[in-house]
């Protein structure tokens, strides 16, 4: 394999000059640049960027910790991170915490010890203490999707509160008064925000939050959506609409409805949250609150790269807007017999 010394000899320049051309650290005359580039081409020289950065105690690797690699929401968000980092010459290492705080903390330590340049985290729970420890060491960290209010870090999130209000307002505008709610772990800030949006919209509509119409055992997977739907349809008076706090649970509701011959939307309207790609292919298509998944990842990566490059501006919390996507899973409730 040709070395930088071979390139220098072929171009009739010093090794230092080749290094300057490769790294663009100092001015080199256009004629010399052409000679060096021609030598690189002739020898098929591969610049060892990893070795260069290790010598500088730097890395071209970004760590990303997500809570569930099976969830399409995180897959779409991660693509925004990867595309942005790739354009800047960085490689992404993806770690799945499986919604386990201890596993996420272990990944945090490992990524730091392997000298990754920085870290993007979707926290599976309260990781304030271990994350703060590494931030104090100067390790660049950006939170995405799930904020931790007491952490001194940059954060990029969606307007979960506003999105949940849109979902309830839409169902109320169609005439629904018995609205079933499938929710999950209220320790997560995203769930808290969405629930606050639900409460506000229900209050505005003059509708009480009835315990019987709230299913709290959702885990943001499709099966818990099916279980929530089964719970509601065991009630003497089932809801005419269900709002699930993410799309996978809403798709579980659609699955239950299909298996039990419950017609969507005349017998039951369903709304989800996220707008993952498969919702447009569901039958019927799922009405949902769209999060800007790709942009979440894109902005988190952009912010992290700025920190890695020495940007010392005040910490930022960026909130991206959400919007309601109307499909065929919602309609006016059927008139009572």
N, C-alpha and C positions, 0 to 999 in steps of 0.2 A: 504494500500500500504506500503510495507516494506521501512524503512528508512536506512540511512547510519549508524545510531546507531544500528539498528538490525543486520546489516552485521558485524559490529565491535564485537558485543556480541557473535555472532555465531562463528566468526573466532578467538575469544579470543585475540583480538588486540584492540588498541585505534582507535578512530574515525580518528585521524590524520594519522594513518598508512593506513587506508582504502583510505583516500583522496590521499595519496601519490601514492598508487597503481593505483587508477583511473586516476589521472592526470599526473603520471609519472614525478613528480617534484623532487623526491629524490630517492636514492638507497634504495631498500627493498630486503631482502634476498629471494632467490627463494622459500624456504619453506613457508615463510609468504605470498608471492604472490599467491602460490597455494591454501593456506587456504582461503585467501580472495576471490579468484576467485571461489572456490567451494561454499563458503557462498553466493556469488552473484547468482550463478546458482541455489542453493537450494531454495533461497528465491524469485527468479525471480525479483531481484532488478533492477529497471530502473534508470540509472544515469541521473540526471536532468542537462544536459549540459547548457540549457538556463539560469537556475537560477545561475549556477556557473559563466557564462560569464557576466550576468548582475551585479553580485557582483563585478566583476572586471572592470565594465564600458566597457565591450566588448560585441560583438554580433557574432553569427554564421550565420548572414543573410547578403546577398549581394543584393543590389538594381540594377536593370537593366531597363533603359529607352530606348524604341525603338519607332520609329515614326509611324509604321503601322503593327499591329499584323496580318493583313490579307495578307501581302506580304510574300510569302514562303521564300524569301531570308532571312528575319529577323528571321523566324522560324528556319531555318537550322543553322544560326549563333548562335542563342540563345541556341540551343542544345549543341553546343561546350562549351558555358559558363556553362550551367547547369551540364554537365558531369564532367567538371574539378572541379567545386566547390563541387559537391557531393562527389567526391573522397577525398576531404580534409575536409569533415564534415560540409560544408556550405550549407545553403538553399538559393535559389534564389527567390526574389520577382520581378515579371515582371510588368512593367507599360507601357501602350501604350499612347503616346502623341498625336497621330492622326495628326502628322505634325504641331503641335501647340506649338510655343515657350513658350507661357504663361502657358500652361498646363504642359509642361515639367519642367518649373521652379517651379511650384507648387508641382509637384512630388519630385523634388530635395529637397525642404524644408521639405516635409513630411518624406521622407526617412531619412534625417539627424536627424530630431526630434525623429524618432523612433529608433535611435541609430544603424542603419545598419552599418556593419563594413566598407563598402566602396561601390563605385558606378561605374558601367559601363554605358556609355552614347553613344547613336547614336543621335547626335544633330539634331533637325528638322530645325534649323536655327542658327543664331548667338546668342549663349548662353554664350559668353565669360565672360561677367560681372558677372552674378550670379554664374557660375562655379568657376571663379577665387576667388570670395568671400569665398566660402566653402573650396577651396584648401588652402587658406591662414589660415584657421582655423585648418588645419591639417587633413582634411577629404580626404582619399585616393580616387582619381577619375582617371579613364582611359577612354579615348575616343576610339571608335572603328568605322570603316567604314568611317565616315565623320569627317575629321579633322577640327580643328579651329586653324588657324596658329598663332594667337596672344595669345593663352592660354598656360599657363605653366603647362602642363599635359603630361602624357604618352599617346601615340597614336599608334593604330595598324590599318593599312589601306592596301588596295590592290593597285597594280600598274594600276590605272585607265587610266593614260596617255598611257602607253604601250599597254594595252588591246585594247583601241580604235584604235590605229595605226594598230594593227594586223587585226582588222575587216575591215578597209578601204583597207589596202594592199591586203587582200584576195579578196575583190570584184574587185579591180583594176586588180589583176593578172588574173581574169576570163574574163576580157575584158569590164567590166562595166565602163561607162563614165558619165552617168546620175544617180547619186546616191542620193536618197532622205534621209533626216536626220530628225528623230523625237527626239526632245530634250525637256528639261523642265527647271526648276528653276535654272538659272545660278548663283544664290546666294550660292548654295551648292558647297562646294569644290570638291566633287566627280564629279559633272556635269562639273565644270570648267576644271578639269583635263582631263576628257574624251573628252571634246570639243577641248582642246588644242591638244590632240592626233589626232583627226579628222582633224584639220587644218593643222597639220604638214604632215600627210599622204597625204592629198589632194594636198598640195603644192609640195611634192616630186613627185607626179604623174602628175604634171602640170595641175591639174583640178581646176577651180575656184569654190568658195563657192557661188552658186547662191541663192539669197533670195527666189526665187520661189521653190527651192528644199529643203528648211528648214522649218520644222513645229515646232514652238517654244512653242506650247500650250500643250505639253505633261505633264501629272501629274504622270507618272510612273505606271498608272493603265491600264488595257487592253482596256477599252473603249476609252481612248485617243489615243491608237494605231489604233483602228478602224477609229477614226475621222481623224487622220493623213493620213491614207491610202485613205480615201474618198477624202480628200483635194488633194492629189497627182493625183488621177485618174480623177479629174475634169479638170486637166491641158490639154492643147492641145497636149503636148508631155509628158506623164508621165515618171517617172524614171524607169529604168530597174532593179534597186535594191534599197532596203531600209535598212538603219541601224538605229535601234531603240536603244536608250541608256539604256534600260533595257529589260528583257525578257517579262515581262507582256505586255508592249506596243508592242513588236514584236509578241506576241501571238495574240494580237488584230489585227495586220496586217494580219496574217494568217487567222483569222476568217473572216475578210472583203473579202479577196481574195476568200475564199471558197464560201461565199454567192454570190459573183459577178462573179463566174466562171472564175477567173483569175488563170491560172495554175502556180503552184510553182514547179520547179524553171524556167521553160522555158519562161514564160512571166514576172516573177518577182522573184528576189532573195531576201531573208530576212535574216538579222543577228540581233541577240539580244546581251544582256550583262548580265551575272550573272551565267548562267547555273543552274537555279533552276531545281528541279527534274522533274517537269512535261514537260520540254522541250524535253526530250528524248522520251516522249509518244505522242507528237504532231504529226499530220499527215499533211505534212511530218515532220520528226524530224527537230528541229530548230538548225541551225548552230549558235553558240554563243560563247562569250568570258567567260571563266570559272573563277570565283573568288573562292578562297579557303575559302568558307563560314564557315565551321566547324572550320577550323584552325584559322580564324579571332577571333571567340569567344573563342577558346581554349587559344590562346596566350594572349588575353585581360584579361581573367580570371587569368591565371598564373601570369601575370605582376601585377595585382591588389592584389592577395594574397601575393606576395612578399612584396609589399608596406605595406599591413596590418601587416605583420610580422616584419616590421621595416627596410626593405631594403631602404637605403638612397642613392643609386647610382644615377648618373646623369640621368635626364629625357630621355626617349627613344622614338624614332619614328621608328616603325617597318613597312616596306613595303613588303608585300607578293606578289610573282609573279602571273601574270594571264597568261592564255593560250587559244588558239583558239580550239574549239571543232567543227569538221566538221561533219555535218549531211546532210540531203537531201533537205534543203531549199535554197541552193545556187548552181548555175551552170552558164554556159556561157550564155550571153544574146542571144536571138533569133535574127537571121539576119534580117535586115530591108527588107521589101518587095520591 
